[in-house]
Amino acid sequence: MKNAAPQTIYLSDYTPPAYLVDSVHLTFKLGGTGTRVVSRIAFRPNPDATSREFFLHGEDLRFVSAKIDGTPITPDLRDDGLRYDAPDAPFVFEAEVEISPATNTSLEGLYMSNGMYCTQCEAEGFRKITYYPDRPDVMAVFTVRIEGDLPVLLSNGNPTASGEGWAEWHDPWPKPAYLFALVAGDLVALSDTFTTRSGREVDLNIWVRPGGDEAKRAFGMEALKKSMKWDEDVYGREYDLDLFNIVAVDDFNMGAMENKGLNIFNASAVLASPETATDADFERIEAIIAHEYFHNWTGNRITCRDWFQLCLKEGLTVFRDQQFTGDMRSHAVKRIDDALVLRAHQFREDNGPLAHPVRPDSFVEINNFYTATVYEKGAEVIGMLKLLVGNADYAKALDLYFDRHDGDAATIEDWLKVFEDVTGRDLRQFALWYSQAGTPRLTVTETYEGGTYHLHLRQETPPTPGQDTKEPLVLPVAVGLLNENGAEVVPTTVLEMTQSAQTFSFEGLSSKPTASILRNFSAPVIVKHDKTNAERAFLLAHDTDPFNRWDAGRTLAQDLLVRMVREDAAPDAAFLDGLAAVLRDDALDPAFRALVLRLPSEEDTAQALFDAGHTPDPSAINDAHETLKLHIAQHLQDTLPRIYADMSVDGPYTPDAEPAGKRALGNAVLALISKLDGGKAAAQQFANADNMTQQLGALRALLQISKGAAELAAFEDQWRHDRLVMDKWFALQVSLAPADQAAATAEKLTVHPDFDLKNPNRFRAVFGGLRGNTAGFHHPSGAGYDLLAEWLIKLDPLNPQTTARMTTAFDTWKRYDAERQSKMRTALERIARAKGLSGDTNEMVTRILG
């Protein structure tokens, strides 16, 4: 834990490293509370450096000895590393340190999880292993020797030698320290092979601890092979080692980590079986495995010059995994899913105190910038660039990027330059997407006269912390025009907007068309377009763009919910009829129909009210949502049983897109039926379910109508020995508890024998569930705020990363009424006053408080 005064780091202060590293040799002598690490590092002066200061990062290390070229030295030891007057010539630095993996609860560096040694070094965890220039622009070839009494000893690269109690590994590809990995434990592997397009055979392994997870690895292995094939076919990227290992770890702060040749995964992100994982879990696992594998080129072979360039690897790799999922499943459904995530998390970030550019210009703790802005908005920027230059030039630019920067620690400027060189375009204005924070508002007005339709667009980005003035951005606005029969009179056309206000005209039209704006969510903006409910219902029924068809229904629902909260309005018949038309259209993908049936979240409605100048009342919002769900169920009651029956899937379970879509629609319909039949159909589905998707869907439907106590107990009894399924059990009952019981439910679960403060998955299940229960977390009593603050203070000394990320539950505190604001501010100030608060959490609380 870092207790030193926080220091702000600025992009503008970047200087090249004083010394470069040619090779690293590490020896680990494993011991739970006393692991010895011996390092031998070949340094040479960097000719591009502006200083010759020799500084190596190091934290929580017990220094034993150090040498330069075999001669013992006495370096200047500090809390954050060591300094020494090193030679202005090549030299070999050796050091021996001792660390304690068994007591390392931060889950950074080398730590232990259920008897297994494992590492997490991104972003700055390697400095907790040994002294090193722990920055991404220092890349070196690593050789590792592991000594220990565990049967499996793994590291990056290829194995070179082994014997009783030891193993050696060599990674021939230069890498920064954040990609270093080590795993040692009693493990068993599911093994397979993949033959690359050049004919090399690569050995593949997914490692787990014995005793129950062996049957959950097959899907992950198939996803890995699909990812390897897809990256060859679509991006021309071939794997470059003889071996690819994945290890499932129970205690992990993130989803997974792309360490070269040795990916370490949160067990929830790689292990699945039909009985224990939902369709959503399977899709998530497929996407995460693809994401980490794709990093081999976009992140490993080409890495970041500094952590300000984090979006260079993450935004690009998220975009690639989105493409992959679309190819494997449904591009239309995937685009909607991505927009839902972006709007729920990144737009919230942009609209609050945590707003920052895709490439921030400063940070205190880099761990706090692994955000939706860097990842999801970063991916949207890549998508816009691809849309603007076209598929062919995008492919040429990527080939040039890989050829030009293989082995480099690159920057956003390097990335944009390859597109400029390929296309001849000037991308200086487009580059503002990387440096300017906030979500643009795109205001749309229209006129029609004499057969010409005029589309008037205006863009504006509100001020964000530290950025009061905003410049106009390059916006690709995809537009289609429909006639009164729903036929396209102008197919999808991409308008390139570069000014604050522009008008685009379409001639030769016989009547005023209905505009379908921002098709396929062509830019991450908020559209303000005054349409009547009839126009939105028309788009819901007729739009040929799946995204905008879905979005029309969602906008109708959101407007209706706002009116229900503000005016006690009755549900709009046009909206209900539009839903019915989509639901009954058997030609539509069931997964798409399930998305159309899903209402905006209560959090979305709160933001919509706030944007309209109203103070949101979470209790009233919850009432409106429940009322609208009941009206939908009643309006569709003649259709629901038929759809539910039609969505049954014959044959054994598979997580493929078609049956998964049927189960998604079946569960969405079941939730509505349960509001009419008191849960009879849900109880029957729970009793008969042979897969987790249907079992959990039935349990959710019951809990949503305050039923299902017996099923909840049966679920616990059935799955109490499966930690991943029990995470679902913990999360579900908190997230669906009645508002006045949410905090008490979460508190009760913290004394459950299976609650583990040190396990991030379990902590997030309980307190992420509380946060997700909008009316419960924001209950007027303030109990939710107090409980979360109490537990974040307990967690921070153990795991600052998870604590800091969970503080974002408070980031909308200024949105609410004065009483709630006061209670949230009190909770935040209580966290801020906690003794020994970590730098990670202190930065987040300070930014949220403003």
Protein Blocks (a to p, Z undefined) as FASTA:
>chain_A
ZZbdcddddfklpccdfbdcfbdcddddddfklccddddddddddfkbcbfcdcdddehi
acfbdceehiacdddddfkbccddddfbdddddddddddfklmmnopajddeehiacddf
bfblmmmmbgcdddfklccddddddddfbfbdcdehjdfbdcehiacdddfbdcdfklgc
cddddddddddddddfkopacdddddddehijmmmmmmmmmmmmmmmmmmmmmnopacfb
fbdcddddfbdfblbdcbehiacddfklmgccfklpcfklmmmmmmmmmmmmmmmmnoml
pccfblklmmmmmmmmmmmmmmmmmmmmcmklmmmmmmmmmmmmmmmmmmmmkbccfbdc
bdfblmlmmcfklmmmmmmmmmmmmmmnojklmmmmmmmmmmmmgoiacdfklmmmmmmm
mnopafklmmmmmmpgcjdddddddddeehiacddddddddddehiabccdddddddddd
ddfkopafbdcdddddfbfbdcdddehiabdcdddehihhlaccdddddddfklmmmmmm
mombfklmmmmmmmmmmmmmmmmmmnopacdfklmmmmmmmmmmmkbcfklmmmmmpccd
fklmmmmmmmnopacdfklmmmmmmmmmmmmmmmmmmmmmmmmmmmpcedjddfbfklmm
mmmmmmmmmmmmmmmnnommmmmmmmmpcbfklmmmmmmmmmmnogaklmmmmmmmmmmm
mmklmmmmmmmmmmmgcfklmmmmmmmmmmgfkbcfklmklmmmmmmmmmmmmmlmmgck
lmmmmmmmmmmmmmmmmmmmlmmmmmmmmmmmmmmcfklmmmmmmmmmmmmmpghiafkl
mmmmmmmnZZ
